[in-house]
């Protein structure tokens, strides 16, 4: 089997793409309002259009880990994972019409400012700290994992890749602000598609067409459409992918600072909602393409699995190995593939840097400044500190990536933390926009217990290893028959040890359970505390009698209903005036 190399043409392609990303940052530093305010630097002056935002939403969601991981998923376990796209379609209207209008009405830089208005400062601080922990842990792995995988098969030194990528990302994120990040996300999105299409195209040439790839996948049991099992311990079923996917999607696109910050950068709510809807087919196209790329790689290695043959040690290195095995004869193609993988990491890290800068400024720095100096930090004085914060987070990302190699199990933990933290965060926002009777103490109790429970089942163990579909070594050049035989035997199922039931749950349920625990305990605790006069939610009312709600704090569909109910109750007191207001409220709907 011929092995390609990462040559000078590949290096030129990679360097050119990194230079273009840096130049975009320089361009947006010296155009527009020249970032005299944080409104322009962190929110793009709310002047962006639907097209770049929709691509940026996808690029922020799909990292280099996602591209290689989803491809490896279909290679090992089949195409069932594609059903998660159903959850994206079901969740998009919820994010667009329940959560987004609430944040858009407030026009806040930090999404967690909503929690302060709804529940109080302690809730805002707890949520923003959880988000900061989530993103800081993920930034390092987002750089480290692709660099590690590519080092093993392309020869690009891991340290060099981390340093170059981290510095370029920090440079254009710090210099150009959100506008630069959004435009580079569009550029990098096309590179991500190019990398995946390159894998599919090269394999199709080897196979003589896409049909041959699909036929082999069907023959070897990789094509799977439905699994209606109700067993929560089954890794992927239709129910876990749809329900777990919905909670994960909403925790990212509905209430996550990274994505909401992008949606608030457009000029009106309708455009922001359009960006969410346009993101759906873009995300679906990349998702299905990446799944098919796994089948394309499986076709190439169908009779000689590289891990069982001892060529690579980790499944994460499968896609890069395929690239150097097949793309070396096409000058620059392997470089384009590597650029696509690195671009996915760049877009994720730059998104994390800008969102963390916004949260640090609004939730930590400004309150601290007001406490110390007894005055508000004005917008025009905030730009330089925000850039310094962005630079610090970028450098921290590099340090975390260098230290990730010594963390061992924390690597998997940093991936799991998205679901573990995302579920409880979605829970407190849902209680905020959909209920009136919840209060700060009850919600905080639910959030902390939800986090604790999700961390327990997410990071507790031991957990059973997933069993892949059959893999073959019958076509390998058996250089060491004993070694290959031992590798094959190691993958055969033996006597299954006993695992605690919660540890056997599919990872897709971690986010769901964290969400449900937060909702249940948060609501019940709020009612109990209010009953004993130990908590109140008076901040959601305009009057001391607690009759006039601040309807902007709630989902539009609920606030319109409650407003009509309130006006109807006042009908006897002032029939003519109330009828006029009721007519206006009905017409507004």
N, C-alpha and C positions, 0 to 999 in steps of 0.2 A: 504494500500500500504506500504510494508516494506521500512524502511529507513536504509541505510547502514551507516557505520562510518569510519572515517579516523583513522585506528588503527596503532599499532606499526610496522606491516609489511609494511604498506604504507609509514610510516615515514622513515623506513630503505631504501626503494627503492629510495625515493626522496633525502635523504642525500647522498646515494651512487653515484647518478648521479651528484650531485653538486660537490662532491669530485673529481670525474673523470674529470669534466670540469676544475677544478682548477689545477689538476695534469698535464693536457695537457699544460697549460700555463707555468708551471714550467719546463716541458721537453723542450719546444721550447726556453726557455730562455737560457738554457745551452747546446744547440746543434747548429750545423751549424757554422755560423760565430760569434755566441754569441752577435749578434746585435751591432756590432761595428759601423755600419752605419745606417742611416735612410733608405737607399735603402733596407736593409734586414728587418728592423723593420716595415716600412710602406708598402713596395712593395714585401715582401717575397723573396727579391733578384731575382725576376722574374724567380723563379725556380719551381713554382707550375705546376701541371699537370691538365688536363681537368676535371677529375673526381671530386676532392674536390671543384674546383671552380664552377662547374655547380650546385652542391648541395648548396654551399654557396649563390649563386645568388638567389635560391629559398627561402632559410631560411631567408635571409635578407628581402625579399619581404613579406613573410607570418609571421606576428606577432601573439601573443596570441589573440589580438583583432580580427585579420583576421579569425583565426580558429573558435572562438566562434561566430563571426559576420556572416560569410558565412553559418555556420550551422543554425543559427537563421534565416537567410535570407530564406533558403529553407523551414524551419519550418513554417514561417509566410506567405511567398509570393510565394513559389513554386520554380521550378527548372530552370526558364527562365534565371537566373543569370549565368548559365553554358555557355551561348552563348558568354560570355566575353572571353572564351578561343579561339574563332575564331580570336579575335583581337590580341591575343598573337602570333598566327601563322602568321598573316599578318604583324605584326610589327617586328618580329625577323629578317627577311632579311634586313629591313631598318636599324635596329640598327647594324647588323653585317657587312654590306657592304657600308653603307653611313657614319655613325658616327664613328664607332670603328676604321677603318683604319686611320682616321685623328689623333685621340688621340694616336694610337699606333706608328705612325711615329714620334710624338713629344716625346714620352716616358717621360711624365711629371708626377710628383707625384700628383699635383693638376690639375684637369681637367679645372679649370678656368684660368690656364696659357694660354690656347689656346685663350681665349677671349682677353687677353692683346696683344698677337701677331696679332690677327685679327683686333681688334678695338681700344685697348688702355687700360691703367691701370684703368681708372675710371669704365669701363665696367666690368673688372675682379673683382674689389672691390664690385661693386653693386651686381653682381651675387653671389659671395661667401658669402656676408652678408645675402642675401635672403636665400641661402641654409643653413647657420648656424642657422638662425631663425627657418626655417622649421624643422630641425633635433632636435634642442634643445627643441622646444615645443613638438615634438612627443616622445622624449625619456621618459619624465615623464609619459605620458599616457600609453606608452607601458608597463611600470611596474605597474602602478596604476590600470588600468582596470582589468587585470586578478586577481590581488591580492584582489580587491574589490569583484569580482564575486565569487572567491573561499572562501573568508572569510564567506560570507553569508550562504554557504551550507556545507562547510567542517569543519568549526571551526578554520582553520588556521588564526591566527591574521593578519590583514592587514599590520600593521607596521612591524611585524616579517618577513612576506613574502617579503615586499619591501626591508628591510634592508639586509636580507640574499642574495636575488637575486642580488641586486645592488652591494654588496660587492664582491660576487663571480665573477660577470661579470667584475667589475672594476679590480679585481685581475688578472684574466687570460688575459684580453685585454691589461692591462698595462705591465704585465710581459712578455707575450709571443709574443706580436705584431701580425701582420697580419697572420703569419703562424698558430699561436695558434687559432686565431679567425676562420680561414678557416677550420681547422681540427675539432674544437668543433662544427662548423656549420654542418659538415657531421654527427657527432655523434648525435647532437640535431635534425637533419632532420629525422633520423630513429625513434627517440622518438616521434616526431610529427606524423609520420605515425602510430606508435604504438598506440598513444592516439586515433586517429580517427578510426583505425581498431578495437580497443577495444570497442568503442561505437557501431560500426556497428555489431560486433560479439555478444555482449551481447544482443542487441535488436533482432538479428536474432535468438538467442536461445529462447528468449521470444516468438517470432512470429512463430517459427517452420520453419524458412528459409527466405532467402532474397526475395523470390517471394511474400510472404505475405506482407512484408513491401511495396513493389512496388505496389501491388494490392490496398492496403488501400490508398496509396498516389494518385493513379489514381481515385479511388472512391471519394475521398475528394477534388479533383481538384488541387492537388499539382504538378502534372506532366504537365509542359508547355514547348513547344518546340519553338514556334514562336509567335511573336507579331510584325506585320509590320506597326503598327500605326505610322503616321508621326507627331503626336502631341508631341511637345517638352516638354510638361508638364507631360506626362506620365512617371512615375518613371523609369520603365525599358521597353525598346523596343529593337528589334533586332538592330535598327540603333544606338540608344544611347549606347548600350553595345559594339558594334563593333567600332564605331567612337570614343566615349569617352574612351573606353578601349585602343584603339590604341595610343591616345595622352597620356594617363596615363602611359601606358607601355613604350613608347619611352621616356617620361620624367624621368622614373626610370632606364630603362636599356640602353637607348641611351646616355644620357648626365648627369646622376646623379653621383656625386663623389663616393658615396658608392659602386655602381655597377661597374663603370668604373675602380675604383681602384683594384677591384678583377680581372677584365678581363686583366688588365695590369700586373698582377702578374705571368702570364704564360710566357713561354720562346719565343713564336713567335705568330704572328698574326693569323695563321691558327688554332692554338690551342685555342686561345681566341675566335675565331668564332665558333669553335666546342663546346666550353663550353656554349656559348649562345644557340646553337641548342640543346644540350643535356639538358639544363635547361628547354626547352619547354615541353617535355613529363613528366619530373619530376614535374614541376609546374602544368601541366594539371592533372596528376594523383592525386596530393594532392587536387586540386580544386574540381574535380568530387567526390573524396572520401568524402571531407568535406560536399559537397552538399548532398550526399547520407546519411551522418550521421545525417543531419537535418531531412530527411525523416524517418530515424530509430528512432529518438527521437519523431517525430510526431506520429509514430505508437504506441509508449508506452503511450503517453499522449493524444491520439486521442479523448478520451471521457472525459478527465479531465485536462484541461489546467491549469498548475500550477500558472500562473499569475492571471487568472480569479478566481481561487480557493483561492487565497490569500497566497499561500505557499512561493512565492518569489515576489519581488517588481519590478525586472527588467528582461527583456528578455535576457540580457547578462548573467544572472545566470542560464539559462536553461540547458546548457550542463553540468556544474558542478553539478547541482541538479540531472540530470539523472545519472551521475557517482555514486553519493553516494546512490541513490535509487536502483541501479541495481548491482553495483560492490562490494558491501560490503561482499558478500558471497564468493568472490574469493580473498584470501589473497594477498596483494600487488598490485592488479590490479588497484585499485583506486589511489594508489601512482604512478603507471606507467602513468595513465591518467594525474594526476596533473603535473608530470614531463614533459610530452609532451607539456602541455600548458605553463609551465614555460620555457621550452627550446625554444619555439617559441619567447617568450619575450627576453630571453637571447641573442639569435642570432640577433635579431633586434637591441637591445641596444648596443651590442658589435660592430656591424657593424657601428652604428652611432658614437661610441666613436673613432674608428680607422679612419673613414673618416673625422670627425671633427678635429682630431689631425693633419691629413695631411693638411687640408685647413688652420688651424690656423698657422701651421709652415710655409707653403709656401706662403700664401696670406697675412698674418698679421705680423708674427714674423720676417721673413727674410727681407722683405722690411723695417721694422722699425729698425732692427739691422743695415742694410746698411745705412740708413739715419743718425743714431746716430753715428756709429763708422766709417763710410766711407769705409767699407770693407765688403766682402761677408761672411756670416756665413757658414763655410765649413761643409761638410757632417758628418765628424767624430765627430764634436762638437755639432751636432744637436740631437743626440740620447737621451741624458738625458733630455734636455728640452722637447722633444716630449713625453717622458714617463710621465713627470710631467703634461704636458697638458692633456694627456689621463686620468691620475688619477683625475685631476680636473673635467674633463667632466663626468667621472663616478660618482663622488661625487655629482656633480650638478644634475645628473639624479635622484639620490636618493632624494635630496632636493625637486626637482620638483614633484616627485611622492608623497612625503608626503604633499606637498602643493596643490596637484591637487584636493583634496577633497573639498577645500574651493573655487575653481575656478568656480564651477557651470557650466555655459554654455560654458566655455573655453574648456571643455573636448570634446564636439562635434566640437568646432572650431579647436582644434588641429588635428582632423582627416580630416576636410575639407581643412586644409592648404596645404596638399599634392597636391590636385588638383589646388588650388588657386595659389600656387607658382610654381608648376611643369609646368603648361601650358606656362606662360611667359618665364620661363627659357628655355624650349624647343624652344620657338619662337626665342630667340636671337641666340641660337646655330644653328638653321636652317638657319637663315639669314646669319650667318657666313660661313657655309660650302656650301651653295647652291647659294649665290649671290655674285657678284663682286662690285656692285654699292652702297651697303650700307656702312654707315660710323658710327663712334662712337656716334656723337650727335643725329643722327636720330634713331639709335638703342636704345640708352638710353632713349630717349623720348618714343618710343614704349614700351619699357620694363616697365617703370614707369606707363604709362597709362594703360598698360595691367594688371599690378599688382593691380592698383587702381580699375579698373573695375571688376576684378575677386574677389577681396576682398569685393567689394560692393554687388555683387550678391551672393557671398558665405556666407557672414556673415550678410547681411541685412535681415530684416524680418518685420513682422512675416511671417512664411512659413507654408503651410498646412502640417498636420501630415499625413504620408502614411496610407492607409487603408489596413489592412491585410486580407487574405482570412479567411473564417469562422472558428471559434474555438468553441469547445464544452465543456460544464461542465455537460453533462447529466449523466456521470458515476462517478461523485464526491460524496464523503461522505459529504453531506451538513451539516456541523457543524453549519453554520450560514447562513440560507437561505436568509435572508435579505441582508447580506454583498455580497454574490455571485450574487444576482439579481441586486444589484447596480453596481457591477463590470461589469456584462454583458451589462447593460444599458449604462454604460459609453463608451463602445466600439462601440455602435450602431451609425451610421452616423446621424447627425442632420442637421439643416439648415446650409449649407456651407457658411461661411463668405466670403467677397470679399478680394482677395489677389492680389497685384500688379503682373502683368504677369511675370516679370523677377524673382520674388521670388517663382513663381510656377514651374519654370523650374526644370527638373530632375537634381540632383546633378552631374550626369555624364557629363553634358554640361558645368560645370564651367571651367574645365580644357581646353576644346575645345575653348570656347569663349576667355579665357585669351590668348591662343595661337594665335588665329586668329587676335585679336586686336593688339597684339604685332607685328605680321607679317605685317599687313596692315599699321599700323601707322609707324612702323620702316622703312619700305621700302619707303613709300611715303614721309615721313619726310626727309629721306636721299637724295632722288632725289631733293626735294625742296631746302634743305640747300646747296647741291652741286651746284645747278643751280645759286644760289646767292653768291657762293664762301664763304659760312659760315662754311663749313666743307669739309674735304677731307679724303680719305682712302689711302694715299700714302704709308702706312706701309706694304701694301700687295704686293708692287712691289720691285724688286731688283734694278731697275735703276731709274734715275731722270726723264726719259722721259715717265714713266708709261707704258712701253710696255712689260716688262718681269715680269710676275706674279710669286709669290711664290706659286707654284701649290700644295705644301704640305698642305696648309691651307684649301683646298677644297675637297669635296667628290670625290673619285677616278673616278667615272663615268663622272663627269663634268670636272675635271682637265685634264683627257686624251683628252677629246673633245677640250677643249680650247688650250691645247698644240699643237694638230694637226692643229687647225685653225691658231695659231700663226706661226707655221713653214710653212704653206702653203702661208701665206702672205709674207714671206721672200723669197719665191721661185725665184722671179725675180731678187732679189739683188745678190743672190749667189746660183744658181740652183744646182750645184753638192753637195755642203755641206748641203744644206737644204734637198735635196732628201735623203741623207744618214741619217740625223737626223729623217726625217719623217718615213723612213723605220724602224729605231730602235724603234721609238715611237709606230708604228703600231704593230711591233712584240712583244713589251712588253705587249700589251693588250691581 
